[in-house]
Amino acid sequence: MHENSEKILTRDVEAIRIPSGETLNLPKGSVVVITQALGSSFTIWTPEGLARIADENADALGLEATIKKDEAATGPAPKVEDQAVWDQLRTCYDPEIPVNIVDLGLVYDCAIEQPDGAPATVLVKMTLTAPGCGMGPTIAAEARAKIVSLPGVADATVDLVWDPAWNQGMISEAGKMKLGMI
């Protein structure tokens, strides 16, 4: 919907340089081009190269943030279903690949710990397409933020693991189709 659209930043904003993962400060008035707007983050082209702007800074692009947590809930925490967590993870994307982290085969494990009536803690193990990718902490932080936005989730941990090593055979059929591998 926003891909290949030029934007003028409405305020100074912090971005993450791709693929190094280093912080980049972009000043108000900078012209950027959104090259990928999947999930709730934005991959942008800048004169300094590609960068990623997090959902919470969408307003700098003149857009609204999509992650919202309902803090008004009272009483027992609702039961958190596995499918809801996996659905949230499917809204997280590698900034350079237009396939979500689940269909890329990057998520190895997802466990929910939730005593009756208590808020849940979600534990996720995921990997990256390459161990040296500087974007790993950024992708993991986005996954965590999306998980904790679910009703009934109090906390989440997203651990980056390297065993087993990721390979293209881990990509789902849907992912392979998106990438033109089938």
PyMOL commands that set and color helices and strands:
alter all, ss='L'
color gray80, all
select helices_A, chain A and resi 55-61+82-89+136-148+168-170+173-178
alter helices_A, ss='H'
color red, helices_A
select strands_A, chain A and resi 5-8+13-17+23-26+31-38+41-46+49-53+107-113+120-126+153-160
alter strands_A, ss='S'
color yellow, strands_A
deselect
rebuild
show_as cartoon
